[in-house]
Amino acid sequence: MKHLMVRIVDFEIVRPYTLRITFDDGAIRVINFAPVLEGFYFAPLRDITLFNQVRLDSEVHTLVWPNGADFDPATLYNWDQGDGDELAQRAAEWRHHVVELAH
C-alpha cells in the first residue's frame, strides 16, 4: 500500500481544539481534535494552553506540540474520509481502558 505524501504548509486555530489546515496541494481541512485527545501524547493536549502551542514543523511538514505529540500529515489529509473516525474510536478504547484500570 502506497503512503500518501502530503505536506502541511499552514494552519490556523479557528475554535478550541479546532484547526484549519492547508496542504501543499491547496486542500484545506478543518479538524476538531477534541475526540482524539486521549493516550500518552494526546491526553495532555486537553489543556487548551498546551493545545494552542501547536506549530508547523518545517522539517517534517506536520503539526507538532511541545510534549512530542504530532500527527501524520496523510492522516490529517484523510481525516474526513475515515482516518479521524478511526482515531476517535481508538481514543474511546484508550479512555475505556484507563477507566477500567482505575477501578
Secondary structure, DSSP 8 states (H G I E B T S, - for coil): -------EEEEEEEETTEEEEEETTS-EEEEE-GGG--HHHHGGGGSHHHHTT-EEETTTTEEE-TTS-B--HHHHHTGGGTHHHHHHHHHHHHHHHHHHHH-
